[in-house]
Amino acid sequence: MSLSPEHPFKDSNQSSHRSAITVVGGSAAGFFAAYLLAREGRAVDIFEQSPKLDAAERTLIVTRRMKDLLGEAGSASIVNEVRKFELYTDGRAASVNLACPDLIIERAKLIQSLGEQAQRAGAQLHLGRNFRTLRPHGGRLTLEFQNAAKNEIEKRIADTVIAADGSSSSVAKAAGWLQPPAAPLIQAIVPLPKDMPPDTVRVWFVPDDTPYFYWLIPESSERGALGLIGESGSEARRHLEAFLEKRRLNPIAFQGARIPIYNRWVPIEKEFDGARVFLVGDAAAQVKVSTVGGIVTGLRGALGVAQRILNRGSSKELRRLRRELDLHLLVRRALHDFHQQDYSQLVDSLNSPAKRSLGQFSRDDALKLLWRVCLNQPRLVLMGLRGLLTGSRRFYTQNP
């Protein structure tokens, strides 16, 4: 998506080659971290490899927590709201009404809005810079970028570097982090079925195709995004095409990405002779592995890193985020080896109090959600324990 003339980004070429804080990657988490630091008066430079900020379009669903974090900067990306989930498995169905609607957003619009916000706060954006390497030198960090327009190497010096360049982060690799495991996400933009309200999300559990689920997210009253998380790209595409044919849905376009899989907390900071490198968002695998959603958790990771920089090491948000991600990991381990009959039992077990709890608490409040659901339906505790015993080995084998 190209930027509109009304809101252009400025490609800054400063004569100074010394920057206190360098953010590598024009991602949502990277721009949010840059904004939080720049508004506190820190000198922040953002380096993005694309010659223009044209992030790939992708329809996503998030909780209201995104709007709480971002305010108006997040509102520009909202294309729809949903108030109901319909869950399907093996001929069974259950519906959950949300007390507070979820938001359907367009990723490219979100990144554009956050980039504008960061620049208004004083951060400088440098486009067409491809990160090459990072080296500690004299208590600071020297970074090298390939300037695509000039076909030359640029060097920058920073006290602090924030890696926001995705799950296959080149900065993280250069600084000595291991790359997290990742899984393919693929979805098709399709005409919305005539029997589907535009305020409803549909979810299908088909464990023979994916240990996660299929989803159909309405981005408007006319179109929606139908997709899944797979274990390999070719297999995921094959399953998606078969599912589309079964549902008699004709794809208008396809969207895809590699999503990092959280299998343990990734330390988000390394020190090099007094200089520091931080990870945010997908580079730190800050993804709710139960649903493989990473926008809100990535933004929270950016907030935590900003707090750590500004407060000289302290961040309550990072501690809370770690607990939340570990809880989602526990849920994923319990579900990862579920068979069709297990999902059928799960849907059958959702009595009215359990469904009310699912609708009242969002997946970004996992502890409250699980506590209330299990309190209302103790049978789910036994199912989860059984899933943990059988599913953990498979999950860690696939995501070492």
Sequence and secondary structure as in RCSB ss.txt:
>XXXX:A:sequence
MSLSPEHPFKDSNQSSHRSAITVVGGSAAGFFAAYLLAREGRAVDIFEQSPKLDAAERTLIVTRRMKDLLGEAGS
ASIVNEVRKFELYTDGRAASVNLACPDLIIERAKLIQSLGEQAQRAGAQLHLGRNFRTLRPHGGRLTLEFQNAAK
NEIEKRIADTVIAADGSSSSVAKAAGWLQPPAAPLIQAIVPLPKDMPPDTVRVWFVPDDTPYFYWLIPESSERGA
LGLIGESGSEARRHLEAFLEKRRLNPIAFQGARIPIYNRWVPIEKEFDGARVFLVGDAAAQVKVSTVGGIVTGLR
GALGVAQRILNRGSSKELRRLRRELDLHLLVRRALHDFHQQDYSQLVDSLNSPAKRSLGQFSRDDALKLLWRVCL
NQPRLVLMGLRGLLTGSRRFYTQNP
>XXXX:A:secstr
    TTS       S  EEEEEEE  SHHHHHHHHHHHTTT  EEEEESSSS      EEEE THHHHHHTHHHH
TTEEEEEEEEEEEETTEEEEEEEEEEEEEEEHHHHHHHHHHHHHHTT EEEESEEEEEEEEETTEEEEEEEETTT
TEEEEEEEEEEEE S TT HHHHHTT     EEEEEEEEEE  TTS TTEEEEE  TTT SS EEEEESSSSEEE
EEEE SSHHHHHHHHHHHHHHTT   SEEEEEEEE  SS    EEEETTEEEEE GGGGT  BTTTTB HHHHHH
HHHHHHHHHHTTS  HHHHHHHHHHHHHHHHHHHHTT  HHHHHHHHHH  HHHHHHHHHS TTSHHHHHHHHHH
H THHHHHHHHHHHHHHHHHHHH  
